[in-house]
Amino acid sequence: MRHHLILRVVTKMLVAPIILFALYVQFHGDFSPGGGFQAGVLMAVAFILYGIVFGLEAVQAVMPAWLAHKMMAAGVMIYAGTGVVALLLGYDFLDYGAFSPHHPSHGQHWGIFSVEFGVLITVTGVMISIYYSFAARRAAINDEEW
Amino acid sequence: MLDLFIDLSLFTMLVATGIAIVKMRRLFGVTMMAGVFSLLSAMLLVTLDAVDVAFTEAAVGAGISTVLMLSTLTLTSRIEKKPVHTPWIPLLVVTVTGAAIIYGTLDMPNFGDANAPAQVGVAAQYMERGPEEMDLPNTVTYILASYRGYDTMGETSVVFTAGVGVLMLISGLRRRRRKPRRDAEDVS
């Protein structure tokens, strides 16, 4: 989309606020609607939007395909790892009270924070990977075809 | 009264969108209408006070799905082919299934019924114990991430598995070459 000036300028202006909003949805999820799944999708949308407008090479310079693939597995490992850490501390699997034995609700906050972060990583990685594998199948569409 | 009006107009628009999707042959338009359908569903969920679900529906259904459908569209043709069969048998199947589902809803508890099975089970306990055990304002978050932590881990694994499946099918990543087997030589 070489000559779509408005699209390019608006995209450049929107990418940062989208990522910021994704982080807000993620870390404010305890108080307002939202959480890892929604934030992950929003985070992926920022990269996908950039990829649609500026091309696959440009976005893969920022977020390489191998990184997105690793993120998919890393998120699940963070989630399960939280449970394993609780297990090693002598509590049940995924019992977040383990992280702050004297003040269980603080432990819950840490646990929820950690697993939601895992969800964010996995969902972002999966959405970006799926977009990459579709977009890499065919060269970018000609401007005339739109 | 206003609730009824909003529900009726949203459902009317949903049905109109559905009919438009069936009628249209240009797949680009169909994709856009599917996004509209998701947004209308998200609005319906907002009227049910399920803001978390509505948020997900708007982000995933209207946002990501539309982009993925468009990406798929660039790999296939733009115009749907004419169906070769008559629509009567599918119509009959859909009508019978729909009638069965509507018949099934007759046994369901009324909307907002305090004695509904969903309200009297563990949900009541979560609502009761949650505020002191969790000390978090958003009930949905702590039920999902803490009380139902196993389920959410399963969901995350499902998302992961879906991503791996797509990568294996269409990403075009090369398979690592196996070493040539030795035992064939040993036999001879």
Boltz contact constraints between the chains, C-beta under 6 A:
constraints:
  - contact:
      token1: [A, 29]
      token2: [B, 141]
      max_distance: 6.0
  - contact:
      token1: [A, 30]
      token2: [B, 136]
      max_distance: 6.0
  - contact:
      token1: [A, 30]
      token2: [B, 138]
      max_distance: 6.0
  - contact:
      token1: [A, 30]
      token2: [B, 141]
      max_distance: 6.0
  - contact:
      token1: [A, 31]
      token2: [B, 137]
      max_distance: 6.0
  - contact:
      token1: [A, 31]
      token2: [B, 138]
      max_distance: 6.0
  - contact:
      token1: [A, 33]
      token2: [B, 51]
      max_distance: 6.0
  - contact:
      token1: [A, 33]
      token2: [B, 52]
      max_distance: 6.0
  - contact:
      token1: [A, 33]
      token2: [B, 55]
      max_distance: 6.0
  - contact:
      token1: [A, 35]
      token2: [B, 141]
      max_distance: 6.0
  - contact:
      token1: [A, 38]
      token2: [B, 55]
      max_distance: 6.0
  - contact:
      token1: [A, 38]
      token2: [B, 56]
      max_distance: 6.0
  - contact:
      token1: [A, 38]
      token2: [B, 59]
      max_distance: 6.0
  - contact:
      token1: [A, 41]
      token2: [B, 59]
      max_distance: 6.0
  - contact:
      token1: [A, 41]
      token2: [B, 60]
      max_distance: 6.0
  - contact:
      token1: [A, 41]
      token2: [B, 64]
      max_distance: 6.0
  - contact:
      token1: [A, 45]
      token2: [B, 63]
      max_distance: 6.0
  - contact:
      token1: [A, 48]
      token2: [B, 67]
      max_distance: 6.0
  - contact:
      token1: [A, 72]
      token2: [B, 160]
      max_distance: 6.0
  - contact:
      token1: [A, 72]
      token2: [B, 163]
      max_distance: 6.0
  - contact:
      token1: [A, 76]
      token2: [B, 156]
      max_distance: 6.0
  - contact:
      token1: [A, 76]
      token2: [B, 157]
      max_distance: 6.0
  - contact:
      token1: [A, 76]
      token2: [B, 160]
      max_distance: 6.0
  - contact:
      token1: [A, 79]
      token2: [B, 153]
      max_distance: 6.0
  - contact:
      token1: [A, 79]
      token2: [B, 156]
      max_distance: 6.0
  - contact:
      token1: [A, 94]
      token2: [B, 149]
      max_distance: 6.0
  - contact:
      token1: [A, 105]
      token2: [B, 134]
      max_distance: 6.0
  - contact:
      token1: [A, 105]
      token2: [B, 135]
      max_distance: 6.0
  - contact:
      token1: [A, 108]
      token2: [B, 134]
      max_distance: 6.0
  - contact:
      token1: [A, 108]
      token2: [B, 146]
      max_distance: 6.0
  - contact:
      token1: [A, 112]
      token2: [B, 145]
      max_distance: 6.0
  - contact:
      token1: [A, 112]
      token2: [B, 146]
      max_distance: 6.0
  - contact:
      token1: [A, 115]
      token2: [B, 145]
      max_distance: 6.0
  - contact:
      token1: [A, 116]
      token2: [B, 145]
      max_distance: 6.0
  - contact:
      token1: [A, 119]
      token2: [B, 156]
      max_distance: 6.0
  - contact:
      token1: [A, 122]
      token2: [B, 156]
      max_distance: 6.0
  - contact:
      token1: [A, 122]
      token2: [B, 159]
      max_distance: 6.0
  - contact:
      token1: [A, 122]
      token2: [B, 160]
      max_distance: 6.0
  - contact:
      token1: [A, 123]
      token2: [B, 159]
      max_distance: 6.0
  - contact:
      token1: [A, 126]
      token2: [B, 159]
      max_distance: 6.0
  - contact:
      token1: [A, 126]
      token2: [B, 163]
      max_distance: 6.0
  - contact:
      token1: [A, 127]
      token2: [B, 64]
      max_distance: 6.0
  - contact:
      token1: [A, 129]
      token2: [B, 163]
      max_distance: 6.0
  - contact:
      token1: [A, 129]
      token2: [B, 167]
      max_distance: 6.0
  - contact:
      token1: [A, 130]
      token2: [B, 166]
      max_distance: 6.0
  - contact:
      token1: [A, 133]
      token2: [B, 166]
      max_distance: 6.0
  - contact:
      token1: [A, 133]
      token2: [B, 167]
      max_distance: 6.0
  - contact:
      token1: [A, 133]
      token2: [B, 170]
      max_distance: 6.0
  - contact:
      token1: [A, 133]
      token2: [B, 171]
      max_distance: 6.0
  - contact:
      token1: [A, 134]
      token2: [B, 71]
      max_distance: 6.0
  - contact:
      token1: [A, 135]
      token2: [B, 71]
      max_distance: 6.0
  - contact:
      token1: [A, 137]
      token2: [B, 75]
      max_distance: 6.0
  - contact:
      token1: [A, 138]
      token2: [B, 74]
      max_distance: 6.0
  - contact:
      token1: [A, 138]
      token2: [B, 75]
      max_distance: 6.0
  - contact:
      token1: [A, 141]
      token2: [B, 74]
      max_distance: 6.0
